[in-house]
Amino acid sequence: MIKYVQIKQCFDVQQMQQEVQGLQQALWKPHYNEKQYEGSWTTLPLRSINGSVENSISIHASSLQKNMAYKDTSLLNECPYLQSVITFFDCEKMSVRLMNLEAGAFIKEHTDHEMCFEEGEARFHIPISSNNGIEFFIEGEKIPMKEGECWYLNLSLKHHVINLGNTSRIHLVIDCKVNDWIKNLLMTDVELMQVIPGNIGDDSYSAADKIRIIRELRQMGTTVSIELADKMEAG
């Protein structure tokens, strides 16, 4: 099982920050799960159910009713660079939100049900504004995310966040349906990867896919890629 991946792609921090600053501050809404955090944690939907600016709830694609569909909100029209960031992900996008954890706030330890690559849905975090006081932990391991980087995080695992800095932490959070493009991204275009031994996406790939991925990982020649190739081959 993949725990997290930092992919090679980075995005322009200045352009993202400028566009976020231009959005109406009044539209930011407290995160709907108020028992999950202390302090101020707000969201702004760029893609939501039926395109509503008022709806920042993320629902699994399999749970959507017939009258529901994820659509871009009007806010996304104001953010051409963020549109290009989202378009980079060549897959079906579900919820896309800006998430702001203000100074002194923290998100309690929890899990997001089935929000992981192995279950068919992948969540990517792209830090737009951050500080040295941000501590994001998955299963007790601190994830060192920096502005402009892009990370896949397995949030079906226990995780919590605290902002010990003096400024807000704003992330662009993109939920994607896993397809071949996502599989290739997470296995070949990585800077850093951590896996949990035992199941490295065994149900997600055909035998031919695994052989191809193992070959590509070995061609990368990094310590992480060779370690992952060995584990996949052993499986």
C-alpha positions as CSV (number, residue, x, y, z in Angstrom):
1,M,0.0,0.0,0.0
2,I,1.3,3.4,-0.9
3,K,1.6,5.8,2.1
4,Y,2.6,8.9,0.2
5,V,4.3,10.1,-2.9
6,Q,5.9,13.4,-3.8
7,I,5.8,13.7,-7.6
8,K,8.4,15.7,-9.6
9,Q,6.0,18.3,-10.9
10,C,6.0,21.6,-9.1
11,F,3.8,24.6,-9.6
12,D,4.3,28.4,-9.6
13,V,3.8,29.6,-6.0
14,Q,3.6,33.3,-6.9
15,Q,0.8,32.8,-9.5
16,M,-1.2,30.6,-7.1
17,Q,-0.9,33.0,-4.2
18,Q,-1.9,35.9,-6.4
19,E,-5.1,34.2,-7.6
20,V,-6.1,33.0,-4.1
21,Q,-5.6,36.5,-2.7
22,G,-8.0,37.8,-5.4
23,L,-10.8,35.6,-4.3
24,Q,-13.6,36.9,-2.1
25,Q,-12.7,36.2,1.5
26,A,-16.3,36.2,2.6
27,L,-16.9,33.0,0.5
28,W,-14.6,30.9,2.7
29,K,-16.7,28.6,4.9
30,P,-15.8,26.6,8.0
31,H,-15.1,23.0,7.3
32,Y,-18.4,21.1,7.7
33,N,-17.0,18.5,10.2
34,E,-16.7,20.8,13.2
35,K,-15.8,18.0,15.6
36,Q,-12.7,17.2,13.6
37,Y,-10.7,20.3,14.4
38,E,-10.0,23.2,16.8
39,G,-9.4,26.8,15.7
40,S,-10.2,28.1,12.2
41,W,-10.2,25.6,9.2
42,T,-12.0,26.9,6.2
43,T,-12.6,25.8,2.6
44,L,-13.4,27.4,-0.8
45,P,-14.7,25.0,-3.5
46,L,-13.4,25.3,-7.0
47,R,-15.1,22.1,-8.1
48,S,-18.0,20.8,-6.2
49,I,-21.3,18.8,-6.4
50,N,-23.4,20.5,-9.1
51,G,-20.9,23.4,-9.2
52,S,-22.2,25.1,-6.0
53,V,-19.9,27.6,-4.3
54,E,-21.7,26.9,-1.1
55,N,-21.0,23.2,-1.1
56,S,-17.5,22.1,-0.1
57,I,-18.5,18.5,0.9
58,S,-16.4,15.8,-0.7
59,I,-18.4,12.6,-1.6
60,H,-17.0,9.4,-3.1
61,A,-17.9,9.1,-6.8
62,S,-19.6,5.8,-6.1
63,S,-21.9,7.5,-3.6
64,L,-23.2,10.2,-5.8
65,Q,-26.9,10.1,-6.5
66,K,-28.3,10.4,-10.1
67,N,-29.0,14.1,-9.7
68,M,-25.5,14.8,-8.5
69,A,-22.3,15.5,-10.5
70,Y,-19.0,17.3,-9.8
71,K,-18.7,20.5,-11.8
72,D,-16.4,23.6,-11.8
73,T,-17.7,26.5,-9.6
74,S,-17.8,30.1,-10.9
75,L,-14.7,30.8,-8.7
76,L,-12.5,28.7,-11.0
77,N,-13.2,31.1,-13.9
78,E,-11.3,33.7,-11.8
79,C,-8.2,31.6,-11.5
80,P,-6.6,30.7,-14.9
81,Y,-3.4,29.5,-13.4
82,L,-5.2,27.2,-10.9
83,Q,-7.2,25.9,-13.9
84,S,-4.0,24.9,-15.5
85,V,-2.8,23.2,-12.4
86,I,-6.0,21.2,-12.2
87,T,-5.8,20.4,-15.9
88,F,-2.3,18.9,-15.4
89,F,-4.1,15.9,-13.8
90,D,-5.2,13.9,-16.8
91,C,-8.0,12.1,-15.1
92,E,-11.6,12.6,-13.9
93,K,-11.6,15.2,-11.2
94,M,-14.1,15.2,-8.3
95,S,-13.9,17.7,-5.4
96,V,-11.3,20.4,-5.8
97,R,-11.0,22.8,-2.8
98,L,-8.8,25.4,-1.3
99,M,-8.3,24.6,2.4
100,N,-7.1,27.2,4.9
101,L,-5.8,26.1,8.3
102,E,-5.1,29.4,10.2
103,A,-2.3,30.0,12.7
104,G,-2.8,28.1,16.0
105,A,-5.4,25.7,14.5
106,F,-5.1,21.9,14.4
107,I,-6.9,19.0,12.7
108,K,-7.5,16.1,15.1
109,E,-6.3,12.6,14.2
110,H,-8.7,10.9,11.9
111,T,-9.1,8.8,8.7
112,D,-10.9,9.6,5.5
113,H,-12.8,6.5,4.5
114,E,-11.4,4.8,1.4
115,M,-9.6,7.9,0.3
116,C,-6.6,6.2,-1.2
117,F,-5.2,5.0,-4.5
118,E,-5.9,1.3,-3.8
119,E,-9.6,2.1,-3.5
120,G,-9.7,4.0,-6.7
121,E,-9.6,7.6,-5.5
122,A,-6.4,9.6,-5.0
123,R,-6.2,12.9,-3.2
124,F,-3.4,15.3,-4.0
125,H,-2.2,18.2,-1.9
126,I,-0.4,21.3,-3.4
127,P,0.7,23.8,-0.7
128,I,0.1,27.3,-1.8
129,S,1.0,29.1,1.4
130,S,2.8,27.4,4.3
131,N,5.3,28.1,7.1
132,N,7.9,26.2,9.1
133,G,5.4,25.6,11.9
134,I,3.2,23.3,9.8
135,E,3.2,19.7,11.1
136,F,1.3,17.2,8.9
137,F,1.6,13.6,10.2
138,I,0.5,10.3,8.6
139,E,0.7,7.3,10.9
140,G,3.1,9.3,13.1
141,E,5.5,10.3,10.2
142,K,5.9,14.0,9.5
143,I,5.3,14.8,5.8
144,P,7.7,17.7,4.7
145,M,5.5,19.4,2.2
146,K,6.7,22.8,0.7
147,E,5.0,25.5,-1.3
148,G,4.5,24.6,-4.9
149,E,5.2,20.8,-4.4
150,C,2.6,18.1,-5.2
151,W,1.9,15.2,-2.9
152,Y,-0.3,12.2,-3.1
153,L,-1.3,11.3,0.5
154,N,-3.0,8.1,1.6
155,L,-5.6,9.6,3.9
156,S,-7.4,6.4,4.7
157,L,-4.5,6.1,7.2
158,K,-4.5,8.0,10.5
159,H,-3.4,11.6,10.0
160,H,-3.4,14.9,11.8
161,V,-2.2,18.5,11.2
162,I,-1.2,21.4,13.4
163,N,-0.3,25.0,12.4
164,L,2.3,26.2,14.9
165,G,3.3,29.1,12.7
166,N,2.1,32.7,12.6
167,T,0.5,32.6,9.1
168,S,-2.2,30.6,7.4
169,R,-1.6,27.3,5.6
170,I,-3.5,27.1,2.3
171,H,-3.5,24.0,0.2
172,L,-5.1,23.2,-3.1
173,V,-6.7,19.8,-2.6
174,I,-7.6,17.7,-5.7
175,D,-9.6,14.5,-5.5
176,C,-9.1,12.3,-8.6
177,K,-10.5,9.0,-9.9
178,V,-7.6,6.6,-10.5
179,N,-6.9,5.8,-14.1
180,D,-3.8,4.6,-16.1
181,W,-2.4,8.2,-16.1
182,I,-2.5,8.3,-12.3
183,K,-1.0,4.9,-12.0
184,N,1.9,5.9,-14.2
185,L,2.4,9.2,-12.3
186,L,2.6,7.6,-8.9
187,M,5.0,4.9,-10.1
188,T,7.4,6.6,-12.4
189,D,7.4,10.4,-12.0
190,V,8.3,10.6,-8.3
191,E,10.8,12.5,-6.1
192,L,9.9,10.7,-2.9
193,M,7.8,7.6,-2.1
194,Q,6.9,5.6,1.0
195,V,5.0,2.4,1.0
196,I,3.6,0.1,3.6
197,P,4.8,-3.5,3.0
198,G,2.3,-6.2,2.2
199,N,0.1,-4.7,-0.5
200,I,1.5,-2.4,-3.2
201,G,-1.6,-1.9,-5.2
202,D,-2.0,-5.6,-5.9
203,D,-5.6,-5.3,-6.9
204,S,-5.0,-2.2,-9.0
205,Y,-2.8,-3.6,-11.8
206,S,-2.8,-6.4,-14.3
207,A,0.2,-8.7,-14.6
208,A,1.3,-6.8,-17.7
209,D,1.0,-3.5,-15.9
210,K,3.1,-4.7,-13.1
211,I,5.9,-6.0,-15.4
212,R,5.9,-2.6,-17.2
213,I,6.0,-0.6,-14.0
214,I,8.8,-2.8,-12.5
215,R,10.9,-2.3,-15.6
216,E,10.3,1.5,-15.5
217,L,11.1,1.7,-11.8
218,R,14.4,-0.1,-12.4
219,Q,15.2,2.3,-15.2
220,M,14.8,5.2,-12.9
221,G,17.7,3.8,-10.9
222,T,16.9,5.6,-7.6
223,T,17.0,3.9,-4.2
224,V,13.3,4.3,-3.7
225,S,12.3,3.1,-7.2
226,I,14.5,0.0,-6.9
227,E,13.2,-0.8,-3.5
228,L,9.6,-0.5,-4.8
229,A,10.4,-2.6,-7.8
230,D,11.9,-5.4,-5.6
231,K,8.7,-5.4,-3.4
232,M,6.4,-5.5,-6.4
233,E,8.4,-8.3,-8.0
234,A,8.5,-10.3,-4.8
235,G,4.7,-10.0,-4.7
